[in-house]
């Protein structure tokens, strides 16, 4: 694991190890790990086979990059089977959702601007 020589300031470069990032259970069959900068956010999802992400939209622009498995993404009325190496662009405001088909899925999503709702909650709230 890469470790900065000194404690990073908010805008300093940083290196991360996904194994050291805490996982959060989002819903049955889905966990996520979040790494965030000031204007862009990476989210590592692990999605169990058959799990459905409900249709939704948000103001954030999104890229979905599938590392393992197949995710059937529906976006603005079109359907795409995304396998390892596939990247899907989801424009801001587009309605989308999908499901893991034919095995578990590992996917990295990129959001801009960052998803404030994915940031850790301050202790005591």
C-alpha positions in Angstrom: 0.0 0.0 0.0 1.3 3.4 -0.9 1.5 5.8 2.1 2.1 9.6 1.8 5.3 10.7 3.5 3.3 13.3 5.6 -0.3 13.7 6.4 -2.0 14.9 3.2 -3.7 18.3 3.0 -7.1 18.2 1.2 -5.6 19.1 -2.2 -2.4 17.2 -2.0 -1.8 14.2 -4.2 -2.7 10.9 -2.5 -2.5 7.2 -3.3 -5.1 4.7 -2.2 -5.4 0.9 -1.8 -9.0 -0.3 -2.4 -8.3 -3.1 0.1 -7.9 -0.4 2.8 -11.1 1.5 1.9 -14.1 0.5 4.1 -17.0 -1.1 2.3 -20.6 0.0 2.9 -23.6 -2.2 2.3 -25.9 -0.2 0.0 -28.7 -2.8 -0.3 -29.1 -6.5 -0.4 -26.4 -7.8 -2.8 -24.5 -4.5 -3.2 -21.5 -3.1 -1.4 -19.5 0.0 -2.3 -16.2 1.7 -1.5 -15.7 5.4 -2.1 -12.7 7.5 -2.9 -13.3 11.2 -3.4 -11.4 14.2 -4.5 -12.7 17.7 -4.6 -14.6 17.4 -8.0 -14.6 13.8 -8.9 -15.4 10.5 -7.1 -14.6 6.9 -7.7 -17.0 4.2 -6.4 -16.1 0.5 -6.4 -19.3 -1.6 -6.5 -19.5 -5.4 -5.8 -22.9 -6.6 -7.1 -24.2 -10.1 -6.5 -25.6 -12.0 -9.5 -29.3 -11.2 -10.1 -29.3 -8.0 -8.0 -31.3 -5.2 -9.5 -30.4 -1.5 -9.2 -33.7 0.4 -9.4 -34.2 3.0 -12.1 -33.1 6.4 -11.0 -31.4 9.6 -12.1 -29.1 12.2 -10.6 -27.5 15.5 -11.6 -24.0 13.9 -11.7 -22.3 12.8 -14.9 -21.3 9.2 -14.6 -19.0 6.6 -16.2 -19.4 3.0 -15.3 -16.4 0.7 -16.0 -17.1 -3.1 -15.6 -14.1 -5.1 -14.3 -15.8 -8.5 -13.8 -19.1 -10.1 -14.7 -21.9 -8.6 -16.8 -24.2 -5.7 -15.9 -27.3 -5.1 -18.0 -27.6 -1.3 -17.9 -30.8 0.4 -19.1 -30.3 4.1 -19.9 -32.9 6.4 -21.4 -34.8 3.4 -23.0 -31.8 1.6 -24.4 -30.3 -1.6 -23.0 -26.6 -2.5 -22.9 -24.9 -5.7 -21.7 -21.6 -4.4 -20.1 -18.9 -7.0 -19.7 -15.3 -6.8 -18.5 -13.6 -3.8 -20.1 -16.9 -2.1 -21.1 -17.4 1.6 -20.2 -20.8 3.3 -20.2 -21.3 7.0 -20.1 -24.5 8.2 -18.3 -25.2 11.9 -18.9 -26.4 14.1 -16.1 -30.1 13.6 -15.5 -30.4 10.4 -17.6 -32.7 7.7 -16.2 -30.8 4.5 -15.7 -30.7 1.2 -13.7 -29.9 -2.4 -14.3 -29.0 -5.8 -13.0 -26.1 -8.2 -12.6 -26.6 -11.1 -15.1 -24.7 -14.3 -15.3 -22.5 -13.8 -12.3 -21.2 -11.4 -9.7 -20.2 -7.9 -11.0 -17.3 -5.7 -10.0 -17.7 -2.2 -11.4 -15.9 1.2 -10.9 -18.1 4.3 -11.4 -16.8 7.8 -11.8 -19.0 10.7 -10.7 -18.6 14.4 -11.3 -19.3 16.5 -9.4 -18.9 14.3 -6.3 -21.9 12.5 -4.8 -22.3 14.3 -1.5 -24.8 11.6 -0.5 -22.0 9.0 -0.7 -19.6 10.8 1.6 -19.2 9.4 5.2 -21.6 11.0 7.6 -20.0 13.0 10.5 -19.9 11.0 13.7 -22.9 11.7 15.9 -25.3 12.3 13.0 
